[in-house]
Amino acid sequence: MRLKDKTIIVTGASSGIGAAAARLFAQEGANVVLGARRADTLREIAGEIEASGGHAACAAGDVGDPSVASALVDTAMAQFGGMNGAFNNAGMVGDMGPVTDMTDQTWSDVIQTNLTSAFLAARAQIPALVKRGGGALVFTGSFVGVSNGGMPGMAAYAASKAGLVGLVQSLAIDWAGQGIRVNAVLPGGTRTAMAGDDPDTIDFVAGLHPMKRLANPEEIARAALFLLSDEASFVTGAPLIADGGMSVRML
Ligand SMILES: NC(=O)c1ccc[n+]([C@@H]2O[C@H](COP(=O)([O-])OP(=O)(O)OC[C@H]3O[C@@H](n4cnc5c(N)ncnc54)[C@H](OP(=O)(O)O)[C@@H]3O)[C@@H](O)[C@H]2O)c1
């Protein structure tokens, strides 16, 4: 029960890593506030968590919208009386390809969803954490943007995820004195909808990892759990790489 009686916002909770994290955090005693665009799916997952004896609420919407960032915090306040942390995890890859073919729309959608959303989340969440005397924020980055690892055609995605690490480090410094820890988990390839189900692509991406496989979403959720829990009480500003060795592989 490493999150006993804590209230944690989880975005991207309708699928993959976020859905696994929502279930795991609830098992660890947290009240979870679920965010993503698919309201029906969020309600289903919240229902499952409640049926297992946990506590969950939802606030559906686009993480790139400032009012959605506020709605998630307001839901935590209204349903659970405040918040202790967040796993800001929603993200998208966007159309992949060389930058010479990239549209303005692809660039701005990816930056808005992966990076601007993180700024909006932090701006909405930090005052609620200050009110509680501290807390923990975790953002989902990626090995892409730190090491790339040989993944082609991901310029906007890599830029958004590299920018996220800079944001996390800056937030960590600015808010350490108020008892707020801010970290990132950087997954390697993970078996979710984002990775797709094409066996050739999965084999290619798995082969890039020294461990020769993709992560299960639960393995990434456990890394986020550590960063959110008091076990990580002296960890802040850290990009925690959970990538099966991808970032240290020998080329
Ligand atoms: N899978 C990988 O190999 C991998 C590797 C490294 C990093 N990551 C990162 O891990 C995070 C989770 O991805 P995943 O692998 O779990 O993929 P996923 O299964 O596709 O889940 C993505 C989640 O983000 C939500 N989302 C996407 N755009 C959104 C938006 N504009 N507003 C609100 N929610 C939005 C989706 O929900 P809705 O569609 O319902 O909005 C969904 O819940 C992402 O940040 C991703 O970049 C993934």
The ligand as a MOL file (V3000), in Angstrom:
LIG
                    3D

  0  0  0     0  0            999 V3000
M  V30 BEGIN CTAB
M  V30 COUNTS 48 52 0 0 0
M  V30 BEGIN ATOM
M  V30 1 N 4.4220 2.4500 -26.0420 0
M  V30 2 C 5.6730 2.8300 -26.1740 0
M  V30 3 O 6.5010 2.1380 -26.8270 0
M  V30 4 C 6.1720 4.0570 -25.4680 0
M  V30 5 C 7.5620 4.2490 -25.3570 0
M  V30 6 C 8.0430 5.3770 -24.7100 0
M  V30 7 C 7.1370 6.3110 -24.2020 0
M  V30 8 N 5.7950 6.1140 -24.3200 0 CHG=1
M  V30 9 C 4.9140 7.1210 -23.7600 0
M  V30 10 O 4.0400 6.5160 -22.8450 0
M  V30 11 C 2.8540 7.3070 -22.7020 0
M  V30 12 C 1.6360 6.4100 -22.7410 0
M  V30 13 O 1.5530 5.8000 -24.0310 0
M  V30 14 P 1.0910 4.2850 -24.2440 0
M  V30 15 O 2.2540 3.5480 -24.7610 0
M  V30 16 O 0.3690 3.7910 -23.0360 0 CHG=-1
M  V30 17 O 0.1160 4.4780 -25.4850 0
M  V30 18 P -1.4550 4.3070 -25.6550 0
M  V30 19 O -1.8920 2.9750 -25.2110 0
M  V30 20 O -1.7160 4.7350 -27.0530 0
M  V30 21 O -2.0500 5.3860 -24.6430 0
M  V30 22 C -1.9880 6.7650 -24.8880 0
M  V30 23 C -2.9110 7.4270 -23.8980 0
M  V30 24 O -2.8200 8.8550 -24.0360 0
M  V30 25 C -4.1300 9.3710 -24.1910 0
M  V30 26 N -4.0730 10.5600 -25.0310 0
M  V30 27 C -3.4730 10.6850 -26.2420 0
M  V30 28 N -3.6740 11.9250 -26.7230 0
M  V30 29 C -4.4050 12.5890 -25.7830 0
M  V30 30 C -4.9370 13.9000 -25.7090 0
M  V30 31 N -4.7370 14.8040 -26.6760 0
M  V30 32 N -5.6580 14.2490 -24.6120 0
M  V30 33 C -5.8680 13.3300 -23.6260 0
M  V30 34 N -5.3820 12.0900 -23.6420 0
M  V30 35 C -4.6670 11.7180 -24.7200 0
M  V30 36 C -4.9290 8.2580 -24.8250 0
M  V30 37 O -6.3000 8.3650 -24.4870 0
M  V30 38 P -7.4940 8.8620 -25.4430 0
M  V30 39 O -7.2130 8.3110 -26.8200 0
M  V30 40 O -8.6920 8.2780 -24.7770 0
M  V30 41 O -7.4440 10.3390 -25.3630 0
M  V30 42 C -4.3570 7.0450 -24.1070 0
M  V30 43 O -4.9720 6.8740 -22.8540 0
M  V30 44 C 2.9310 8.3450 -23.8200 0
M  V30 45 O 3.3480 9.5810 -23.2800 0
M  V30 46 C 3.9910 7.7950 -24.7480 0
M  V30 47 O 4.6330 8.8270 -25.4880 0
M  V30 48 C 5.3040 5.0020 -24.9330 0
M  V30 END ATOM
M  V30 BEGIN BOND
M  V30 1 1 1 2
M  V30 2 2 2 3
M  V30 3 1 2 4
M  V30 4 1 4 5
M  V30 5 2 4 48
M  V30 6 2 5 6
M  V30 7 1 6 7
M  V30 8 2 7 8
M  V30 9 1 8 9
M  V30 10 1 8 48
M  V30 11 1 9 10
M  V30 12 1 9 46
M  V30 13 1 10 11
M  V30 14 1 11 12
M  V30 15 1 11 44
M  V30 16 1 12 13
M  V30 17 1 13 14
M  V30 18 2 14 15
M  V30 19 1 14 16
M  V30 20 1 14 17
M  V30 21 1 17 18
M  V30 22 2 18 19
M  V30 23 1 18 20
M  V30 24 1 18 21
M  V30 25 1 21 22
M  V30 26 1 22 23
M  V30 27 1 23 24
M  V30 28 1 23 42
M  V30 29 1 24 25
M  V30 30 1 25 26
M  V30 31 1 25 36
M  V30 32 1 26 27
M  V30 33 1 26 35
M  V30 34 2 27 28
M  V30 35 1 28 29
M  V30 36 1 29 30
M  V30 37 2 29 35
M  V30 38 1 30 31
M  V30 39 2 30 32
M  V30 40 1 32 33
M  V30 41 2 33 34
M  V30 42 1 34 35
M  V30 43 1 36 37
M  V30 44 1 36 42
M  V30 45 1 37 38
M  V30 46 2 38 39
M  V30 47 1 38 40
M  V30 48 1 38 41
M  V30 49 1 42 43
M  V30 50 1 44 45
M  V30 51 1 44 46
M  V30 52 1 46 47
M  V30 END BOND
M  V30 END CTAB
M  END
